[in-house]
């Protein structure tokens, strides 16, 4: 990965140490992926998480609770939220077609290489009115700072037993998908909004909230 990045830099027009990148078409083989723990943020803890992220902002006065809320409402990945542009909004929906990785900046495709339209509910519409429009991006903020800040702000809550898990940013996506299923949205539609297959949704997300009560039959 580092070698490929080095060659790409050397082949840039303004550097021109090389005529072309000899590794441009090389793709790193992916390691076998393990099943990921699906952790859903309980409804009574979501407000605590957002309040912790909004308090005492230390990174350029950025309100990371907005970024987090957008993930919870749309089930987008952190990099997809980072890459959202104002021009991608149309008729209360937003087009997800790019990703923003920690190592290579803006990519021209999502993790699954599939574009998708995600509806923007009332909460998302409200968030949009709070965001500055001095950039082409909705959230022109540093993703690495977000992930670091997220853990830093939630750790005291977890240590004090106020929240049940030391949540990760990706748990916001897990939460959204599980809530959609709870709300009775058909799995194929959930899969379409989340950018997954129905098989993945059935395998990983169904029956994960642990907030159901056993009915009296």
N, C-alpha and C positions, 0 to 999 in steps of 0.2 A: 504494500500500500504506500509506504513512504517512498520507495523507489519510483513508483508510478507518478507520485506527486512531484518528485524532483525532476523527472523527465518532462512532465507537463510544463513546469515552470521554465525549464531550459529551452523549450520549444515555443514559448510565447513570442509574439511579434516584437515586443519591446525588449526582449532579452536576446533571443536568436542565437544561443549557443548551439542549437541543433536546428536542422531544417524541419524536422517533424518529430513527433513523440513516438518512439519505437514500441511503446507499451500502450498506445492509445486504445487498442481493442482488447487488451488483456483484462479479464475479470477474475477477481479473487474467488476461489471456491469457498462456499459457505459451510461452516461447521454445522453438524447436526444440531437442530434446535430442540431444546428441552421444553416440556410443557411448562407454561408460565403460570404461577399462582395468580388466580383471579381474585383480587381483593376489591370489594365494593364499599365505598364510604357510606356508612349509615346516614339516613336522612337527618337525624338529629345531630350529626357531627359535621355536615357540610358547612353550615353557617360558622362553626368554630374555625374550620380550616380557612374559609374565606376571610374571616375577621383577622386571623393571625397574619395572613399574607398582606392585608391592607394596612396593618398598623406599623408605624415607625419605618417608613420606607427608607432604605439606605442605598439603593441603587438608582441614581439619577431621578429620584422621586417617582419611579415607575410603580404603578399599581398592579402587582402581579396577581391580585385577586381577580382582575378582569380577564387576564389570560387564562387563569384556572377556570373561572366561570364559563368561559367560551368553550373550553374543552369538555366540561361537564354537560353543557347543553347540546353539543354537537358530536361528541365522541371522536373528535379529531385527534390525531397524534400531535405531539409537541412541535415537530418539524413542519407539519401541515399548517398549523395555526401560524407559525412564524412566517410562512410563505404566502399567506393570504393577501390579496391585493384588493383595493377598493374597486377596481375595474372588473373584478370577478363576481360582483354582486349584481343579481338581476331578479327582479320580481320576488323579493323576500327569500331568495335562495342564493347560495354561494357555490361557485365552482371550485372544487378541490382538484388540482391537477399538477401541483408541484410540491416539493419537499425541501426542507432546509436541514442538512446534516451538520453534525458537529465538526466534521473533518473536511468537507468539500464544499461548503457553502450551498448556494441554491442549485437544486437539481431540476431537471425539466420533466420529472415524473414523480408520482407518489411511490410509496413503498411497494405497492402491488402493481405498479405501472398501469393503473386504471383511473381515468377521470370519473368524478362523481359529483352530483349536485346534492347539497345538503340544505334542507329548509332552515330558515332562521326564525325561531320562535319569538315570542314577545320579549323574553329576557335578553336574547341576542340583539333584538332591535333596540332595546333600551341601552345595552352596552355600546352599540355603535354610535349613539348620540354623545357618549362621554369621551370617545377617542379623538385625538388630534388628527387632522387631515393634512399635515404638512409632509407626509411621506406617501409613496405609492402603496406601502404596506399598512395593514391594519395594526399590526404589532411589530414595529421595527426595533425590537429589543433583542438583547443578547440571550440566546437560549441557554448557554452554559451558566450564565448568571441566574437564570430562572431555576434551573435544576438545583444549583447550590443553595439559593435563597429559600427554595421550597423546603428542603431538609432542615436548614438552619432555623426556620420559623416554626416548624412543626415538632421538632425534637423536644423542646421544653414541655409542650402539651402532652406528648406521649410519655415523657419521663414522669410527669405529674399524674398520669392516669386519666387525663381529661379526654383523650382520644384513644381508641382501642388499638390502632396500628400506627407505625411511623410511615405514613402514606408516601407514595412516590407520585410524580406527575402523571405517569401512565395509568394510575389507578382512577384518574378522572375519566379516562376513556372507558375503562372497565365499568365504572359506575353508570355512565350514560347508556351503554349498550344494555346492561342489566335492567335499568329503569325502563327502557323502551319495551323490553320483553314483559316486564311486570305490568306495563300499561296496556298490554294486549296487542301491540303492533306485530303483525305477522313477521315471522323470522326472515323470509326473503326480503321484505322491505327494510328490516333492521340491517341485514347484510349489505344491502345496496347503499344505505346511508353511511354505514361504518367502513365500507371498502373492504369487506371480507366475503367469504362464501357462506352459504347457509350451513354447510357442513361444519365450518369453524365455529359459527355462532352456536349451533346445537351442542357441539363438543365442549366448548369452553365457557359459555356464558349462561346457558339455561340453568335455572335452579342454583344460582350462586349468591343471592342476596341474603339468604338465611333470615329473612324477616317475615316469612309466611307463618300463619297460625294454622295448626291442624284443625280442620272443620269438624263439627259434630254432625255425624251422619245418621 
